[in-house]
Amino acid sequence: MKKMLLQILIVAAMLLTPQRHLSAQSFKIDWFTVDAGGGISTGGVYAVSGTIGQADTGGMSGGNFSLVGGFWSVIQTQVVPLLTAVRNAITGVLTISWPRPADGFLLEQASALSGTPIPWTQMNPPYQTNTTHVFITVPSPSGSRYYRLRKP
C-alpha cells in the first residue's frame, strides 16, 4: 500500500511541476545504404554477383558491358540478340540465326576461346533475312567453333 501511495505522489508531483521548453537536436544523415538479399545471376558464360540495393557501389565497365550499382540501377546500354545455331543432320549445313531487328550487328567466329584477346574473325555480310530472323548458312565446321554478335 505504501508503495502504491508513493507512486501516486511521484506522478502527481510530475504533473504539477512546471515543464521546461524542450527542443529536439538537429540531426542529419548524410549517407546510407539499404542492403538485403543478394546472390549470383548467370546467363550463358556471364555471371554477376552482388547484393540487392547497394546504392554505394558506383559503376563498373569493360568492353561492351557496364554495370551501375544501386537499387534498380542496372543499366543495359545495348541489347545483343540471342544467337541460335542449327545443324542439318542430312546436309551437314549449319544455320546461325538471330531475331530481327538487329541493325548494325556483325557475326564473328573463333575456333577457341583462349588467348588475349580472343582471335575473333568477322563472317562477312550480306546476311540473309526473312520476316523474323537474320541468318547465315555455312558448311558444318570440323572441331569447335564459337560465334558471337558484335556491334562495332
DRENROTOR-614127 format. One line per 8 residues: number of its first residue (from 0); their letters; for each residue x negated, y, z of N, C-alpha, C. Coordinates in steps of 0.02 Angstrom, whole numbers, plus 50000, padded with zeros to 5 digits. Each point is the difference from the previous one (the first is absolute). Last residue first. Layout:
% DRENROTOR-614127
NUM = A = X,Y,Z,X,Y,Z,X,Y,Z; ... $
***
This chain:
% DRENROTOR-614127
151 = PKRLRYYR = 48502,49857,45804,49939,50042,50001,50015,50072,50018; 50117,49763,50070,50020,50063,49967,49940,50046,50002; 50041,49717,50008,49966,50059,50026,50025,50061,49960; 50049,49715,50058,50019,50061,49965,49965,50058,50032; 49921,49729,49985,50027,50055,50039,50022,50055,49953; 49902,49717,50018,50028,50057,49964,50024,50053,50048; 49827,49762,49971,50038,50044,50043,50022,50061,49960; 49904,49728,49969,50008,50065,49969,50046,50040,50045 $
143 = SGSPSPVT = 49845,49746,49983,50042,50049,50036,50002,50066,49962; 49958,49775,49857,49975,50026,50063,50047,50050,50031; 50033,49985,49753,49969,49944,50035,49969,50029,50063; 50223,50104,49869,49928,50002,50013,49975,49936,50032; 50207,50047,49820,49989,49980,50070,49924,49998,50014; 50095,50168,49814,49986,49929,50007,49986,49984,50073; 50159,50206,49963,49930,49983,49987,49991,49924,50003; 50192,50224,49999,49992,49927,49994,49928,49986,49979 $
135 = IFVHTTNT = 50153,50209,50129,49946,49983,49953,49993,49924,50002; 50195,50212,50079,49965,49935,50005,49945,49994,49948; 50215,50152,50138,49941,50009,49958,49962,49935,50006; 50278,50038,50046,49931,49986,50019,49949,50023,49947; 50250,50022,49988,49987,49999,50072,49927,49994,50020; 50092,50010,49769,50041,50047,50037,49982,50003,50074; 49804,49928,49849,50070,49986,49985,50040,50047,50045; 49727,49984,49896,50052,50020,50048,50067,49971,49977 $
127 = QYPPNMQT = 49704,49979,49970,50068,49991,49973,50050,50020,50054; 49750,50110,49972,50034,49943,50030,50069,49995,49968; 49761,50114,49900,50069,50007,50023,50027,49934,50027; 49790,50051,50091,50067,50006,49972,49994,50004,49923; 49811,49877,50160,50021,50058,49961,50072,49997,49977; 49866,49915,50217,50032,49964,49945,50036,50052,49958; 49779,50032,50172,50066,50019,49977,50024,49954,49943; 49832,49942,50213,49998,50022,49930,50071,50011,49976 $
119 = WPIPTGSL = 49846,49977,50249,50063,49999,49964,49989,50023,49929; 49842,49922,50208,49995,50015,49928,50066,49992,49963; 49940,50078,50263,50024,49941,49963,50001,50018,49926; 49823,50136,50143,50072,49990,49998,50017,49936,49962; 49874,49929,50111,50018,50068,50020,49976,50048,49947; 50064,49716,50039,49961,50053,49971,50025,50067,50023; 50163,49785,49969,49939,50013,50038,49960,50053,49964; 50207,49874,49936,50013,50057,50044,49940,50012,50046 $
111 = ASAQELLF = 50033,49889,49736,49984,49988,50071,50015,50063,50040; 50045,49991,49768,49993,49927,50008,49981,49981,50072; 50155,50212,49895,49934,49984,50026,49996,49924,50008; 50164,50220,49878,49987,49931,50020,49929,49993,50027; 50218,50196,49943,49930,49982,50004,49993,49929,50024; 50192,50195,49893,49987,49934,50027,49925,49986,49997; 50139,50243,50024,49961,49958,49956,49988,49933,50035; 50185,50226,50015,49963,49945,50030,49964,49960,49947 $
103 = GDAPRPWS = 50153,50194,49962,49932,50016,50016,49959,49944,50031; 50266,49988,50012,49962,50047,49958,49930,50010,50027; 50203,49841,50034,49933,49994,50027,49953,50045,49960; 50284,49926,50051,49950,50039,49965,49932,49992,50035; 50089,49794,49973,50001,50068,49975,50038,50043,50049; 49862,49762,50059,50063,50035,49984,49989,50070,49974; 49828,49792,49956,50018,50042,50056,50061,50042,49980; 49832,49765,49915,50050,50052,49991,50010,50040,50064 $
95 = ITLVGTIA = 49852,49797,49848,49995,50042,50059,50048,50058,49990; 49955,49740,49893,50034,50063,49992,49997,50037,50066; 49863,49786,49864,50014,50034,50063,50033,50067,49985; 49972,49746,49866,49996,50073,49997,50020,50029,50068; 50002,49763,49922,49942,50022,50038,49991,50075,50001; 50176,49845,49901,49953,50035,49957,49936,50022,50037; 50168,49873,50119,49994,49969,49934,49946,50034,49958; 50063,50080,50219,49968,49934,50006,49989,49967,49932 $
87 = NRVATLLP = 50006,50264,50073,50041,49954,49962,49965,49933,49999; 49980,50200,50187,49964,49960,49950,50049,49952,49967; 50010,50249,50141,50034,49936,49986,49961,49966,49944; 49990,50221,50191,49963,49962,49949,50034,49932,49992; 50047,50269,50104,50021,49930,49997,49961,49967,49944; 49989,50242,50168,49982,49960,49942,50028,49929,50006; 50082,50250,50102,49981,49932,50016,49985,49961,49936; 49972,50276,50031,50048,49947,49985,49970,49931,50016 $
79 = VVQTQIVS = 49940,50232,50126,49972,49957,49948,50049,49943,49988; 50010,50261,50106,50031,49934,50001,49972,49960,49942; 49909,50220,50150,50006,49970,49934,50029,49930,50007; 49970,50145,50187,49993,50050,49948,50010,49971,49930; 50080,49953,50262,49978,49962,49942,49999,50048,49942; 49992,50021,50278,50015,50034,49938,49973,49958,49943; 50074,49986,50275,49963,49966,49947,50022,50030,49934; 50086,50061,50225,49958,50043,49958,49958,49962,49950 $
71 = WFGGVLSF = 50162,49960,50204,50031,50008,49934,49956,50039,49952; 49895,50014,50224,50067,49971,49995,50031,50018,49933; 49732,49985,50014,50054,50036,50033,50067,49968,49988; 49755,50011,49849,50027,49972,50062,50055,50044,50029; 49917,49954,49741,50002,50054,50049,50034,49972,50062; 49868,49904,49766,50043,49984,50056,49995,50058,50049; 49932,49916,49724,49997,50048,50055,50050,49980,50053; 49864,49907,49750,50043,49991,50058,49992,50057,50050 $
63 = NGGSMGGT = 49875,49942,49789,50068,50020,49982,50048,49999,50059; 49747,50022,50057,50023,49976,49935,50068,50027,49984; 49971,50044,50237,49946,49969,49964,50026,49971,49935; 50070,50140,50255,50010,49988,49930,49938,49968,49970; 50146,50092,50244,49945,49962,49972,50014,49992,49926; 50085,50162,50234,50008,49969,49934,49938,49963,49979; 50116,50058,50257,49972,50036,49943,50010,49962,49935; 50065,49955,50246,49949,49963,49965,49970,50036,49940 $
55 = DAQGITGS = 50183,50050,50176,49934,50029,50007,49947,49968,49957; 50235,49934,50032,49999,50065,49965,49930,50030,50000; 50110,49754,50024,49939,50034,50022,49993,50065,49961; 50182,49820,49986,50007,50065,50032,49937,50032,50025; 50001,49739,49962,50055,50043,49977,49998,50065,50039; 49781,49851,49948,50051,50007,50051,50052,50049,49975; 49825,49830,49852,50007,50062,50038,50055,49996,50052; 49870,49888,49757,50012,49984,50070,50006,50066,50039 $
47 = VAYVGGTS = 50014,49891,49733,49994,50060,50040,50017,49981,50071; 49922,49872,49750,50029,49997,50067,49988,50067,50034; 49984,49855,49738,49993,50059,50041,50033,49990,50068; 49998,49854,49799,49934,49998,50031,49990,50058,50048; 50246,49936,49955,49947,49980,49953,49934,49994,50037; 50142,50109,50154,50030,49990,49935,49945,49985,49950; 50061,50054,50289,49959,49974,49945,50041,49995,49936; 49980,50110,50272,50043,49995,49942,49957,49978,49941 $
39 = IGGGADVT = 49987,49994,50288,49967,49999,49936,50053,49993,49945; 50022,50115,50257,49986,49936,49971,49966,50008,49933; 50168,50139,50205,49942,49996,49957,49991,49930,49972; 50125,50150,50222,50000,49946,49951,49936,49997,49961; 50030,50230,50105,50039,49941,50018,49992,49947,49945; 49940,50277,50085,49971,49937,49976,50043,49942,50022; 49980,50281,49977,50052,49951,50014,49975,49935,49970; 49872,50241,50090,50011,49947,49951,50059,49958,50023 $
31 = FWDIKFSQ = 49888,50270,50039,50030,49939,50024,50002,49948,49945; 49925,50277,50085,49985,49942,49958,50032,49939,50030; 50021,50220,50099,49971,50019,49935,49995,49941,49952; 50154,50082,50217,49970,49939,49974,49976,50016,49929; 50056,50152,50235,50000,49995,49928,49967,49935,49980; 50119,50155,50224,49959,49944,49976,50008,49996,49924; 50052,50172,50222,50000,49998,49927,49952,49944,49977; 50149,50013,50237,49936,50014,49970,50007,49997,49924 $
23 = ASLHRQPT = 50209,50065,50160,49963,49944,49974,49933,50025,49971; 50146,50107,50209,49989,50005,49928,49957,49941,49978; 50167,50102,50222,49954,49950,49973,49993,50010,49925; 50075,50147,50234,50009,49993,49927,49947,49951,49974; 50089,49976,50253,49955,50041,49959,50017,49990,49927; 50175,49969,50212,49958,49967,49951,49956,50051,49963; 50120,49989,50260,49997,50034,49935,49949,49966,49953; 50133,49864,50192,49938,50036,49991,50001,50034,49932 $
15 = LLMAAVIL = 50174,49851,50073,50007,50067,50028,49937,50042,49992; 50014,49768,49930,50052,50036,49965,50006,50073,50023; 49849,49851,50106,49978,50012,49931,50051,50041,49961; 50052,49932,50219,49947,50050,50001,49977,50016,49930; 50154,49825,50026,50032,50065,50013,49948,50056,50000; 49922,49779,49981,50035,50019,49939,50033,50069,50009; 49898,49907,50188,49949,50017,49950,50033,50023,49935; 50139,49919,50173,49971,50065,50018,49948,50022,49949 $
7 = IQLLMKKM = 50095,49785,49978,50050,50051,49985,49974,50070,50015; 49865,49815,50058,50004,50007,49928,50050,50054,49980; 49985,49942,50228,49939,50035,49978,50001,50011,49925; 50170,49870,50094,50009,50070,50019,49941,50042,49977; 49988,49768,49972,50048,50028,49954,50011,50074,50014; 49863,49879,50147,49967,50005,49935,50047,50032,49949; 50081,49950,50216,49955,50057,50002,49967,50011,49932; 50134,49811,50025,50041,50059,50000,49957,50063,50000 $
***
